[in-house]
């Protein structure tokens, strides 16, 4: 009987460890799914913005042919922004930074476009253009809401991943900390309209 005691102890430890890992996995799977679903909502909002841009540019072109450089920059920024996607199962800080960089470039190009077209009263009076700009503003607000919600679902996931003893084992079952969506540097300062015109 004494020779079985070490085997029984080893089996007990293996069973307890297995049960712990199964329980940890079962906690993390729904949290991870929430993160992935919310990231899909973030991308969907950005896609909505990208879908609006061709209509805005098309409407604007009829009124300001000589602002072609500004329109071209918006189109190029949109192309870059739609070319960078993140697999929601593998969101890394590096990929998040790359995504934020191209989206920030598009935001900047759109800000310049809107600032430039303040100069064109006929365009500002165009009902179609006004509705497109209003829709763009609603979409920008939606993007902000979805980014905040993304951070809200990342928080409980990261808390669970980083708690002891889970932190020692999450890598074994394929989970790791997710990056938060962070504000761009300098986004806390209001943009200078003159700077927008001179870009």
Backbone as JSON Lines, residues from 0, in Angstrom:
{"i":0,"aa":"X","n":[0.82,-1.2,0.0],"ca":[0.0,0.0,0.0],"c":[0.86,1.26,0.0]}
{"i":1,"aa":"X","n":[1.98,1.21,0.78],"ca":[2.84,2.39,0.86],"c":[3.44,2.76,-0.49]}
{"i":2,"aa":"X","n":[3.71,1.76,-1.33],"ca":[4.3,2.09,-2.61],"c":[3.29,2.77,-3.55]}
{"i":3,"aa":"X","n":[2.0,2.7,-3.26],"ca":[0.98,3.35,-4.08],"c":[0.74,4.8,-3.68]}
{"i":4,"aa":"X","n":[1.18,5.17,-2.5],"ca":[0.93,6.53,-2.0],"c":[1.52,7.59,-2.95]}
{"i":5,"aa":"X","n":[2.77,7.46,-3.4],"ca":[3.3,8.48,-4.33],"c":[2.48,8.55,-5.64]}
{"i":6,"aa":"X","n":[2.05,7.4,-6.13],"ca":[1.26,7.37,-7.36],"c":[-0.09,8.06,-7.14]}
{"i":7,"aa":"X","n":[-0.71,7.8,-6.0],"ca":[-2.0,8.42,-5.68],"c":[-1.83,9.94,-5.53]}
{"i":8,"aa":"X","n":[-0.75,10.36,-4.89],"ca":[-0.49,11.79,-4.74],"c":[-0.29,12.45,-6.1]}
{"i":9,"aa":"X","n":[0.49,11.81,-6.96],"ca":[0.74,12.36,-8.31],"c":[-0.57,12.44,-9.09]}
{"i":10,"aa":"X","n":[-1.38,11.38,-9.02],"ca":[-2.67,11.39,-9.72],"c":[-3.58,12.49,-9.18]}
{"i":11,"aa":"X","n":[-3.58,12.67,-7.88],"ca":[-4.41,13.71,-7.27],"c":[-3.97,15.09,-7.74]}
{"i":12,"aa":"X","n":[-2.65,15.32,-7.76],"ca":[-2.13,16.6,-8.22],"c":[-2.5,16.83,-9.69]}
{"i":13,"aa":"X","n":[-2.35,15.8,-10.52],"ca":[-2.69,15.91,-11.94],"c":[-4.18,16.21,-12.11]}
{"i":14,"aa":"X","n":[-5.02,15.52,-11.36],"ca":[-6.46,15.75,-11.45],"c":[-6.84,17.16,-10.99]}
{"i":15,"aa":"X","n":[-6.24,17.62,-9.9],"ca":[-6.53,18.97,-9.41],"c":[-6.05,20.01,-10.42]}
{"i":16,"aa":"X","n":[-4.84,19.81,-10.96],"ca":[-4.31,20.75,-11.95],"c":[-5.18,20.75,-13.21]}
{"i":17,"aa":"X","n":[-5.6,19.56,-13.64],"ca":[-6.46,19.45,-14.82],"c":[-7.8,20.14,-14.59]}
{"i":18,"aa":"X","n":[-8.36,19.95,-13.41],"ca":[-9.64,20.59,-13.09],"c":[-9.47,22.11,-13.05]}
{"i":19,"aa":"X","n":[-8.36,22.57,-12.48],"ca":[-8.12,24.01,-12.42],"c":[-7.99,24.6,-13.82]}
{"i":20,"aa":"X","n":[-7.2,23.93,-14.69],"ca":[-7.01,24.43,-16.06],"c":[-8.33,24.41,-16.84]}
{"i":21,"aa":"X","n":[-9.13,23.36,-16.63],"ca":[-10.43,23.29,-17.31],"c":[-11.33,24.45,-16.85]}
{"i":22,"aa":"X","n":[-11.34,24.7,-15.55],"ca":[-12.15,25.79,-14.99],"c":[-11.65,27.14,-15.51]}
{"i":23,"aa":"X","n":[-10.34,27.33,-15.54],"ca":[-9.76,28.58,-16.04],"c":[-10.11,28.78,-17.51]}
{"i":24,"aa":"X","n":[-9.98,27.72,-18.29],"ca":[-10.33,27.78,-19.71],"c":[-11.8,28.17,-19.88]}
{"i":25,"aa":"X","n":[-12.67,27.56,-19.09],"ca":[-14.1,27.84,-19.19],"c":[-14.45,29.27,-18.78]}
{"i":26,"aa":"X","n":[-13.65,29.87,-17.92],"ca":[-13.85,31.28,-17.55],"c":[-13.38,32.19,-18.69]}
{"i":27,"aa":"X","n":[-12.23,31.84,-19.28],"ca":[-11.62,32.71,-20.28],"c":[-12.3,32.66,-21.65]}
{"i":28,"aa":"X","n":[-12.86,31.52,-22.01],"ca":[-13.47,31.4,-23.34],"c":[-14.58,32.43,-23.56]}
{"i":29,"aa":"X","n":[-15.57,32.55,-22.65],"ca":[-16.6,33.57,-22.91],"c":[-16.06,35.0,-22.86]}
{"i":30,"aa":"X","n":[-15.07,35.25,-21.99],"ca":[-14.47,36.59,-21.93],"c":[-13.76,36.91,-23.25]}
{"i":31,"aa":"X","n":[-13.04,35.92,-23.78],"ca":[-12.33,36.09,-25.04],"c":[-13.32,36.29,-26.2]}
{"i":32,"aa":"X","n":[-14.42,35.54,-26.17],"ca":[-15.45,35.7,-27.21],"c":[-16.04,37.1,-27.17]}
{"i":33,"aa":"X","n":[-16.26,37.64,-25.97],"ca":[-16.77,39.01,-25.85],"c":[-15.79,40.01,-26.47]}
{"i":34,"aa":"X","n":[-14.5,39.81,-26.22],"ca":[-13.48,40.69,-26.8],"c":[-13.53,40.61,-28.31]}
{"i":35,"aa":"X","n":[-13.59,39.4,-28.85],"ca":[-13.61,39.22,-30.3],"c":[-14.86,39.84,-30.92]}
{"i":36,"aa":"X","n":[-16.0,39.63,-30.27],"ca":[-17.24,40.2,-30.78],"c":[-17.18,41.72,-30.77]}
{"i":37,"aa":"X","n":[-16.7,42.29,-29.69],"ca":[-16.63,43.74,-29.6],"c":[-15.62,44.31,-30.59]}
{"i":38,"aa":"X","n":[-14.51,43.6,-30.82],"ca":[-13.56,44.07,-31.82],"c":[-14.23,44.1,-33.2]}
{"i":39,"aa":"X","n":[-15.08,43.11,-33.48],"ca":[-15.84,43.11,-34.72],"c":[-16.72,44.35,-34.85]}
{"i":40,"aa":"X","n":[-17.3,44.79,-33.73],"ca":[-18.11,46.01,-33.73],"c":[-17.25,47.24,-34.02]}
{"i":41,"aa":"X","n":[-16.04,47.26,-33.47],"ca":[-15.12,48.37,-33.74],"c":[-14.8,48.41,-35.23]}
{"i":42,"aa":"X","n":[-14.43,47.27,-35.78],"ca":[-14.09,47.23,-37.21],"c":[-15.29,47.58,-38.09]}
{"i":43,"aa":"X","n":[-16.47,47.14,-37.68],"ca":[-17.68,47.45,-38.44],"c":[-17.92,48.95,-38.49]}
{"i":44,"aa":"X","n":[-17.69,49.64,-37.38],"ca":[-17.86,51.09,-37.34],"c":[-16.84,51.78,-38.24]}
{"i":45,"aa":"X","n":[-15.6,51.31,-38.2],"ca":[-14.58,51.88,-39.08],"c":[-14.92,51.6,-40.55]}
{"i":46,"aa":"X","n":[-15.48,50.43,-40.82],"ca":[-15.87,50.1,-42.19],"c":[-16.99,51.03,-42.66]}
{"i":47,"aa":"X","n":[-17.91,51.34,-41.78],"ca":[-19.0,52.27,-42.12],"c":[-18.42,53.62,-42.53]}
{"i":48,"aa":"X","n":[-17.41,54.07,-41.79],"ca":[-16.75,55.34,-42.14],"c":[-16.1,55.23,-43.51]}
{"i":49,"aa":"X","n":[-15.39,54.14,-43.74],"ca":[-14.72,53.94,-45.04],"c":[-15.74,53.91,-46.17]}
{"i":50,"aa":"X","n":[-16.92,53.34,-45.92],"ca":[-17.96,53.27,-46.95],"c":[-18.56,54.64,-47.29]}
{"i":51,"aa":"X","n":[-18.57,55.54,-46.32],"ca":[-19.11,56.88,-46.55],"c":[-18.17,57.76,-47.38]}
{"i":52,"aa":"X","n":[-16.89,57.52,-47.28],"ca":[-15.9,58.41,-47.88],"c":[-16.05,58.56,-49.39]}
{"i":53,"aa":"X","n":[-16.24,57.48,-50.17],"ca":[-16.39,57.69,-51.62],"c":[-17.54,58.62,-51.98]}
{"i":54,"aa":"X","n":[-18.65,58.52,-51.24],"ca":[-19.79,59.42,-51.51],"c":[-19.45,60.87,-51.17]}
{"i":55,"aa":"X","n":[-18.75,61.07,-50.07],"ca":[-18.37,62.42,-49.67],"c":[-17.42,63.02,-50.71]}
{"i":56,"aa":"X","n":[-16.42,62.24,-51.12],"ca":[-15.44,62.72,-52.11],"c":[-16.13,62.99,-53.44]}
{"i":57,"aa":"X","n":[-17.01,62.09,-53.86],"ca":[-17.71,62.26,-55.13],"c":[-18.55,63.54,-55.13]}
{"i":58,"aa":"X","n":[-19.27,63.79,-54.05],"ca":[-20.08,65.0,-53.95],"c":[-19.19,66.24,-53.94]}
{"i":59,"aa":"X","n":[-18.11,66.19,-53.19],"ca":[-17.22,67.34,-53.06],"c":[-16.52,67.66,-54.37]}
{"i":60,"aa":"X","n":[-16.18,66.64,-55.16],"ca":[-15.44,66.87,-56.41],"c":[-16.19,67.79,-57.36]}
{"i":61,"aa":"X","n":[-17.5,67.73,-57.34],"ca":[-18.3,68.55,-58.25],"c":[-18.19,70.04,-57.92]}
{"i":62,"aa":"X","n":[-17.81,70.35,-56.7],"ca":[-17.78,71.75,-56.27],"c":[-16.37,72.33,-56.21]}
{"i":63,"aa":"X","n":[-15.39,71.5,-56.09],"ca":[-14.04,72.03,-55.87],"c":[-13.01,71.19,-56.6]}
{"i":64,"aa":"X","n":[-13.03,71.28,-57.93],"ca":[-12.11,70.46,-58.73],"c":[-10.65,70.74,-58.39]}
{"i":65,"aa":"X","n":[-10.33,72.0,-58.02],"ca":[-8.93,72.35,-57.8],"c":[-8.43,71.95,-56.4]}
{"i":66,"aa":"X","n":[-9.27,71.32,-55.58],"ca":[-8.83,70.77,-54.29],"c":[-8.5,69.29,-54.44]}
{"i":67,"aa":"X","n":[-8.07,68.92,-55.63],"ca":[-7.83,67.51,-55.94],"c":[-6.81,66.87,-55.0]}
{"i":68,"aa":"X","n":[-5.79,67.62,-54.61],"ca":[-4.75,67.05,-53.72],"c":[-5.36,66.58,-52.4]}
{"i":69,"aa":"X","n":[-6.25,67.39,-51.84],"ca":[-6.9,67.02,-50.58],"c":[-7.75,65.77,-50.77]}
{"i":70,"aa":"X","n":[-8.51,65.72,-51.85],"ca":[-9.35,64.56,-52.12],"c":[-8.5,63.31,-52.33]}
{"i":71,"aa":"X","n":[-7.39,63.47,-53.03],"ca":[-6.49,62.34,-53.27],"c":[-5.93,61.8,-51.96]}
{"i":72,"aa":"X","n":[-5.56,62.7,-51.04],"ca":[-5.02,62.27,-49.75],"c":[-6.06,61.49,-48.95]}
{"i":73,"aa":"X","n":[-7.32,61.92,-49.04],"ca":[-8.39,61.2,-48.33],"c":[-8.55,59.8,-48.92]}
{"i":74,"aa":"X","n":[-8.55,59.72,-50.24],"ca":[-8.71,58.42,-50.9],"c":[-7.54,57.49,-50.56]}
{"i":75,"aa":"X","n":[-6.32,58.02,-50.57],"ca":[-5.14,57.21,-50.23],"c":[-5.19,56.76,-48.77]}
{"i":76,"aa":"X","n":[-5.59,57.67,-47.88],"ca":[-5.68,57.31,-46.46],"c":[-6.75,56.25,-46.24]}
{"i":77,"aa":"X","n":[-7.86,56.35,-46.97],"ca":[-8.93,55.35,-46.86],"c":[-8.4,53.98,-47.31]}
{"i":78,"aa":"X","n":[-7.66,53.98,-48.41],"ca":[-7.1,52.73,-48.93],"c":[-6.19,52.07,-47.9]}
{"i":79,"aa":"X","n":[-5.32,52.86,-47.28],"ca":[-4.42,52.32,-46.24],"c":[-5.22,51.8,-45.06]}
{"i":80,"aa":"X","n":[-6.22,52.58,-44.65],"ca":[-7.0,52.21,-43.46],"c":[-7.77,50.91,-43.68]}
{"i":81,"aa":"X","n":[-8.27,50.7,-44.87],"ca":[-9.03,49.47,-45.13],"c":[-8.14,48.27,-45.41]}
{"i":82,"aa":"X","n":[-6.84,48.51,-45.62],"ca":[-5.94,47.4,-45.9],"c":[-5.39,46.75,-44.62]}
{"i":83,"aa":"X","n":[-5.52,47.43,-43.49],"ca":[-5.0,46.89,-42.23],"c":[-6.15,46.36,-41.39]}
{"i":84,"aa":"X","n":[-6.14,45.07,-41.18],"ca":[-7.15,44.45,-40.32],"c":[-6.45,43.63,-39.25]}
{"i":85,"aa":"X","n":[-7.18,43.33,-38.2],"ca":[-6.63,42.53,-37.1],"c":[-7.5,41.3,-36.91]}
{"i":86,"aa":"X","n":[-6.86,40.16,-36.83],"ca":[-7.56,38.93,-36.48],"c":[-7.96,39.05,-35.02]}
{"i":87,"aa":"X","n":[-9.26,39.03,-34.7],"ca":[-9.68,39.25,-33.32],"c":[-9.19,38.17,-32.35]}
{"i":88,"aa":"X","n":[-8.78,37.02,-32.88],"ca":[-8.24,35.98,-31.99],"c":[-6.78,36.23,-31.66]}
{"i":89,"aa":"X","n":[-6.16,37.2,-32.35],"ca":[-4.73,37.44,-32.17],"c":[-4.44,38.95,-32.17]}
{"i":90,"aa":"X","n":[-5.07,39.68,-31.25],"ca":[-4.86,41.13,-31.16],"c":[-3.61,41.37,-30.32]}
{"i":91,"aa":"X","n":[-2.57,41.89,-30.96],"ca":[-1.33,42.17,-30.23],"c":[-1.13,43.68,-30.15]}
{"i":92,"aa":"X","n":[-0.31,44.15,-29.22],"ca":[-0.04,45.59,-29.13],"c":[0.52,46.16,-30.44]}
{"i":93,"aa":"X","n":[1.37,45.39,-31.12],"ca":[1.97,45.86,-32.38],"c":[0.9,46.02,-33.46]}
{"i":94,"aa":"X","n":[0.02,45.02,-33.57],"ca":[-1.04,45.1,-34.58],"c":[-2.02,46.22,-34.25]}
{"i":95,"aa":"X","n":[-2.3,46.39,-32.96],"ca":[-3.2,47.47,-32.54],"c":[-2.59,48.83,-32.89]}
{"i":96,"aa":"X","n":[-1.29,48.99,-32.65],"ca":[-0.62,50.26,-32.97],"c":[-0.67,50.53,-34.47]}
{"i":97,"aa":"X","n":[-0.44,49.5,-35.28],"ca":[-0.49,49.66,-36.73],"c":[-1.9,50.05,-37.18]}
{"i":98,"aa":"X","n":[-2.91,49.39,-36.62],"ca":[-4.3,49.69,-36.95],"c":[-4.63,51.13,-36.58]}
{"i":99,"aa":"X","n":[-4.24,51.54,-35.37],"ca":[-4.52,52.89,-34.91],"c":[-3.8,53.93,-35.77]}
{"i":100,"aa":"X","n":[-2.59,53.61,-36.23],"ca":[-1.83,54.55,-37.05],"c":[-2.54,54.84,-38.37]}
{"i":101,"aa":"X","n":[-3.0,53.79,-39.07],"ca":[-3.65,54.03,-40.36],"c":[-5.02,54.67,-40.17]}
{"i":102,"aa":"X","n":[-5.72,54.31,-39.11],"ca":[-7.01,54.95,-38.85],"c":[-6.81,56.42,-38.48]}
{"i":103,"aa":"X","n":[-5.74,56.7,-37.73],"ca":[-5.42,58.09,-37.4],"c":[-5.08,58.91,-38.63]}
{"i":104,"aa":"X","n":[-4.4,58.29,-39.59],"ca":[-4.1,58.97,-40.86],"c":[-5.36,59.33,-41.61]}
{"i":105,"aa":"X","n":[-6.33,58.43,-41.59],"ca":[-7.6,58.71,-42.26],"c":[-8.37,59.8,-41.52]}
{"i":106,"aa":"X","n":[-8.36,59.76,-40.21],"ca":[-9.02,60.8,-39.41],"c":[-8.43,62.16,-39.73]}
{"i":107,"aa":"X","n":[-7.11,62.22,-39.82],"ca":[-6.42,63.47,-40.13],"c":[-6.79,63.97,-41.53]}
{"i":108,"aa":"X","n":[-6.8,63.07,-42.5],"ca":[-7.15,63.45,-43.88],"c":[-8.59,63.95,-43.95]}
{"i":109,"aa":"X","n":[-9.49,63.3,-43.22],"ca":[-10.89,63.74,-43.2],"c":[-11.03,65.11,-42.54]}
{"i":110,"aa":"X","n":[-10.27,65.34,-41.47],"ca":[-10.32,66.64,-40.79],"c":[-9.87,67.74,-41.76]}
{"i":111,"aa":"X","n":[-8.84,67.46,-42.52],"ca":[-8.36,68.46,-43.49],"c":[-9.4,68.69,-44.58]}
{"i":112,"aa":"X","n":[-10.03,67.61,-45.04],"ca":[-11.07,67.72,-46.06],"c":[-12.2,68.62,-45.55]}
{"i":113,"aa":"X","n":[-12.65,68.39,-44.35],"ca":[-13.75,69.18,-43.8],"c":[-13.34,70.63,-43.6]}
{"i":114,"aa":"X","n":[-12.1,70.84,-43.19],"ca":[-11.62,72.22,-43.0],"c":[-11.52,72.95,-44.34]}
{"i":115,"aa":"X","n":[-11.03,72.27,-45.36],"ca":[-10.9,72.88,-46.68],"c":[-12.27,73.24,-47.24]}
{"i":116,"aa":"X","n":[-13.24,72.37,-47.07],"ca":[-14.55,72.62,-47.69],"c":[-15.41,73.6,-46.92]}
{"i":117,"aa":"X","n":[-14.9,74.08,-45.79],"ca":[-15.57,75.21,-45.14],"c":[-15.51,76.44,-46.04]}
{"i":118,"aa":"X","n":[-14.56,76.44,-46.97],"ca":[-14.37,77.58,-47.89],"c":[-15.42,77.63,-49.0]}
{"i":119,"aa":"X","n":[-16.2,76.58,-49.17],"ca":[-17.1,76.48,-50.32],"c":[-18.56,76.54,-49.88]}
{"i":120,"aa":"X","n":[-19.15,77.74,-49.93],"ca":[-20.54,77.88,-49.48],"c":[-21.52,77.03,-50.28]}
{"i":121,"aa":"X","n":[-21.28,76.88,-51.58],"ca":[-22.2,76.06,-52.39],"c":[-22.18,74.61,-51.92]}
{"i":122,"aa":"X","n":[-21.0,74.13,-51.6],"ca":[-20.88,72.75,-51.13],"c":[-21.52,72.61,-49.75]}
{"i":123,"aa":"X","n":[-21.25,73.56,-48.87],"ca":[-21.83,73.51,-47.53],"c":[-23.35,73.56,-47.59]}
{"i":124,"aa":"X","n":[-23.9,74.21,-48.62],"ca":[-25.35,74.32,-48.75],"c":[-25.98,73.08,-49.39]}
{"i":125,"aa":"X","n":[-25.16,72.23,-50.0],"ca":[-25.67,71.04,-50.67],"c":[-26.24,70.06,-49.64]}
{"i":126,"aa":"X","n":[-27.53,69.74,-49.8],"ca":[-28.22,68.88,-48.82],"c":[-27.6,67.48,-48.75]}
{"i":127,"aa":"X","n":[-27.22,66.94,-49.9],"ca":[-26.62,65.6,-49.93],"c":[-25.29,65.6,-49.16]}
{"i":128,"aa":"X","n":[-24.47,66.63,-49.4],"ca":[-23.19,66.72,-48.72],"c":[-23.39,66.89,-47.21]}
{"i":129,"aa":"X","n":[-24.37,67.76,-46.84],"ca":[-24.64,67.97,-45.41],"c":[-25.07,66.66,-44.74]}
{"i":130,"aa":"X","n":[-25.91,65.89,-45.41],"ca":[-26.36,64.62,-44.82],"c":[-25.2,63.63,-44.71]}
{"i":131,"aa":"X","n":[-24.33,63.61,-45.73],"ca":[-23.16,62.73,-45.66],"c":[-22.24,63.12,-44.5]}
{"i":132,"aa":"X","n":[-22.04,64.42,-44.31],"ca":[-21.19,64.89,-43.22],"c":[-21.84,64.56,-41.87]}
{"i":133,"aa":"X","n":[-23.16,64.75,-41.78],"ca":[-23.87,64.38,-40.54],"c":[-23.73,62.89,-40.26]}
{"i":134,"aa":"X","n":[-23.84,62.09,-41.31],"ca":[-23.7,60.63,-41.15],"c":[-22.27,60.29,-40.73]}
{"i":135,"aa":"X","n":[-21.3,61.0,-41.29],"ca":[-19.9,60.79,-40.9],"c":[-19.71,61.12,-39.42]}
{"i":136,"aa":"X","n":[-20.3,62.23,-38.97],"ca":[-20.19,62.6,-37.55],"c":[-20.83,61.56,-36.65]}
{"i":137,"aa":"X","n":[-21.99,61.04,-37.06],"ca":[-22.65,59.99,-36.27],"c":[-21.77,58.74,-36.24]}
{"i":138,"aa":"X","n":[-21.15,58.45,-37.37],"ca":[-20.27,57.27,-37.45],"c":[-19.04,57.45,-36.56]}
{"i":139,"aa":"X","n":[-18.46,58.65,-36.56],"ca":[-17.31,58.92,-35.69],"c":[-17.7,58.73,-34.22]}
{"i":140,"aa":"X","n":[-18.89,59.2,-33.86],"ca":[-19.37,58.98,-32.49],"c":[-19.54,57.5,-32.19]}
{"i":141,"aa":"X","n":[-20.06,56.77,-33.17],"ca":[-20.25,55.32,-33.0],"c":[-18.9,54.62,-32.83]}
{"i":142,"aa":"X","n":[-17.92,55.05,-33.61],"ca":[-16.57,54.48,-33.48],"c":[-16.07,54.67,-32.05]}
{"i":143,"aa":"X","n":[-16.23,55.87,-31.53],"ca":[-15.78,56.14,-30.16],"c":[-16.5,55.26,-29.15]}
{"i":144,"aa":"X","n":[-17.81,55.11,-29.31],"ca":[-18.58,54.25,-28.4],"c":[-18.07,52.81,-28.48]}
{"i":145,"aa":"X","n":[-17.87,52.3,-29.68],"ca":[-17.44,50.91,-29.84],"c":[-16.03,50.69,-29.31]}
{"i":146,"aa":"X","n":[-15.15,51.68,-29.47],"ca":[-13.79,51.55,-28.9],"c":[-13.87,51.5,-27.38]}
{"i":147,"aa":"X","n":[-14.71,52.35,-26.79],"ca":[-14.88,52.33,-25.34],"c":[-15.44,51.0,-24.87]}
{"i":148,"aa":"X","n":[-16.41,50.47,-25.59],"ca":[-16.99,49.16,-25.23],"c":[-15.95,48.05,-25.36]}
{"i":149,"aa":"X","n":[-15.12,48.17,-26.4],"ca":[-14.04,47.19,-26.55],"c":[-13.16,47.18,-25.3]}
{"i":150,"aa":"X","n":[-12.75,48.37,-24.87],"ca":[-11.92,48.46,-23.65],"c":[-12.65,47.91,-22.43]}
{"i":151,"aa":"X","n":[-13.95,48.11,-22.37],"ca":[-14.74,47.59,-21.25],"c":[-14.75,46.07,-21.21]}
{"i":152,"aa":"X","n":[-14.77,45.41,-22.37],"ca":[-14.76,43.94,-22.36],"c":[-13.35,43.37,-22.25]}
{"i":153,"aa":"X","n":[-12.35,44.15,-22.64],"ca":[-10.96,43.7,-22.48],"c":[-10.59,43.68,-21.0]}
{"i":154,"aa":"X","n":[-11.14,44.62,-20.23],"ca":[-10.77,44.73,-18.82],"c":[-11.01,43.45,-18.02]}
{"i":155,"aa":"X","n":[-12.22,42.88,-17.99],"ca":[-12.39,41.66,-17.19],"c":[-11.57,40.48,-17.73]}
{"i":156,"aa":"X","n":[-11.38,40.45,-19.04],"ca":[-10.53,39.4,-19.63],"c":[-9.11,39.53,-19.1]}
{"i":157,"aa":"X","n":[-8.53,40.74,-19.19],"ca":[-7.15,40.95,-18.73],"c":[-7.01,40.75,-17.23]}
{"i":158,"aa":"X","n":[-8.02,41.15,-16.47],"ca":[-7.97,40.93,-15.01],"c":[-7.88,39.43,-14.72]}
{"i":159,"aa":"X","n":[-8.69,38.65,-15.4],"ca":[-8.67,37.19,-15.19],"c":[-7.33,36.59,-15.62]}
{"i":160,"aa":"X","n":[-6.82,37.04,-16.75],"ca":[-5.54,36.51,-17.26],"c":[-4.38,36.87,-16.32]}
{"i":161,"aa":"X","n":[-4.44,38.03,-15.72],"ca":[-3.31,38.5,-14.91],"c":[-3.39,38.14,-13.42]}
{"i":162,"aa":"X","n":[-4.49,37.56,-12.98],"ca":[-4.6,37.17,-11.57],"c":[-3.72,35.96,-11.29]}
{"i":163,"aa":"X","n":[-3.22,35.91,-10.08],"ca":[-2.46,34.74,-9.64],"c":[-3.46,33.7,-9.14]}
{"i":164,"aa":"X","n":[-3.31,32.46,-9.44],"ca":[-2.24,31.77,-10.17],"c":[-2.49,31.65,-11.67]}
{"i":165,"aa":"X","n":[-3.62,32.2,-12.16],"ca":[-3.95,32.05,-13.58],"c":[-2.82,32.52,-14.48]}
{"i":166,"aa":"X","n":[-2.15,33.6,-14.09],"ca":[-1.08,34.18,-14.89],"c":[0.0,33.14,-15.23]}
{"i":167,"aa":"X","n":[0.22,32.2,-14.34],"ca":[1.25,31.18,-14.57],"c":[0.81,30.13,-15.59]}
{"i":168,"aa":"X","n":[-0.51,30.0,-15.81],"ca":[-1.0,28.89,-16.62],"c":[-1.71,29.28,-17.92]}
{"i":169,"aa":"X","n":[-2.08,30.55,-18.07],"ca":[-2.89,30.92,-19.23],"c":[-2.19,30.63,-20.56]}
{"i":170,"aa":"X","n":[-0.88,30.78,-20.58],"ca":[-0.14,30.49,-21.81],"c":[-0.27,29.03,-22.23]}
{"i":171,"aa":"X","n":[-0.39,28.15,-21.25],"ca":[-0.52,26.71,-21.55],"c":[-1.82,26.4,-22.29]}
{"i":172,"aa":"X","n":[-2.85,27.19,-22.04],"ca":[-4.14,26.91,-22.67],"c":[-4.47,27.92,-23.79]}
{"i":173,"aa":"X","n":[-3.45,28.71,-24.19],"ca":[-3.58,29.54,-25.38],"c":[-4.17,30.93,-25.2]}
{"i":174,"aa":"X","n":[-4.1,31.47,-24.01],"ca":[-4.61,32.81,-23.78],"c":[-3.48,33.74,-23.38]}
{"i":175,"aa":"X","n":[-3.6,35.0,-23.77],"ca":[-2.65,36.02,-23.33],"c":[-3.35,37.36,-23.24]}
{"i":176,"aa":"X","n":[-2.72,38.3,-22.56],"ca":[-3.31,39.62,-22.35],"c":[-3.61,40.31,-23.68]}
{"i":177,"aa":"X","n":[-4.71,41.05,-23.73],"ca":[-5.12,41.79,-24.93],"c":[-4.8,43.27,-24.73]}
{"i":178,"aa":"X","n":[-4.41,43.97,-25.8],"ca":[-4.13,45.41,-25.67],"c":[-5.41,46.22,-25.63]}
{"i":179,"aa":"X","n":[-5.36,47.32,-24.9],"ca":[-6.47,48.27,-24.89],"c":[-6.36,49.19,-26.09]}
{"i":180,"aa":"X","n":[-7.48,49.73,-26.51],"ca":[-7.47,50.76,-27.54],"c":[-7.13,52.06,-26.84]}
{"i":181,"aa":"X","n":[-6.04,52.69,-27.24],"ca":[-5.58,53.91,-26.57],"c":[-5.75,55.12,-27.48]}
{"i":182,"aa":"X","n":[-5.94,56.27,-26.87],"ca":[-6.05,57.51,-27.63],"c":[-4.71,57.82,-28.28]}
{"i":183,"aa":"X","n":[-4.79,58.44,-29.45],"ca":[-3.56,58.84,-30.14],"c":[-2.87,59.94,-29.35]}
{"i":184,"aa":"X","n":[-1.56,59.99,-29.48],"ca":[-0.79,61.05,-28.82],"c":[-1.25,62.4,-29.36]}
{"i":185,"aa":"X","n":[-1.49,63.32,-28.46],"ca":[-1.91,64.67,-28.85],"c":[-3.39,64.81,-29.09]}
{"i":186,"aa":"X","n":[-4.16,63.71,-28.94],"ca":[-5.59,63.79,-29.21],"c":[-6.34,64.56,-28.12]}
{"i":187,"aa":"X","n":[-5.66,64.85,-27.03],"ca":[-6.29,65.61,-25.95],"c":[-6.27,67.12,-26.24]}
{"i":188,"aa":"X","n":[-5.58,67.52,-27.32],"ca":[-5.51,68.93,-27.69],"c":[-6.37,69.19,-28.91]}
{"i":189,"aa":"X","n":[-7.07,70.31,-28.92],"ca":[-7.91,70.67,-30.07],"c":[-7.02,70.94,-31.28]}
{"i":190,"aa":"X","n":[-7.46,70.46,-32.47],"ca":[-6.64,70.71,-33.67],"c":[-6.64,72.18,-34.06]}
{"i":191,"aa":"X","n":[-5.52,72.64,-34.57],"ca":[-5.36,74.0,-35.06],"c":[-5.78,74.02,-36.53]}
{"i":192,"aa":"X","n":[-6.8,74.81,-36.85],"ca":[-7.33,74.85,-38.22],"c":[-6.25,75.25,-39.21]}
{"i":193,"aa":"X","n":[-5.4,76.19,-38.86],"ca":[-4.33,76.61,-39.77],"c":[-3.4,75.45,-40.07]}
{"i":194,"aa":"X","n":[-3.13,74.61,-39.08],"ca":[-2.28,73.43,-39.29],"c":[-2.93,72.49,-40.27]}
{"i":195,"aa":"X","n":[-4.24,72.32,-40.17],"ca":[-4.94,71.43,-41.09],"c":[-4.8,71.91,-42.53]}
{"i":196,"aa":"X","n":[-4.89,73.22,-42.74],"ca":[-4.79,73.75,-44.1],"c":[-3.39,73.61,-44.66]}
{"i":197,"aa":"X","n":[-2.38,73.61,-43.79],"ca":[-0.99,73.6,-44.26],"c":[-0.39,72.21,-44.39]}
{"i":198,"aa":"X","n":[-1.19,71.17,-44.13],"ca":[-0.63,69.81,-44.23],"c":[-0.43,69.42,-45.67]}
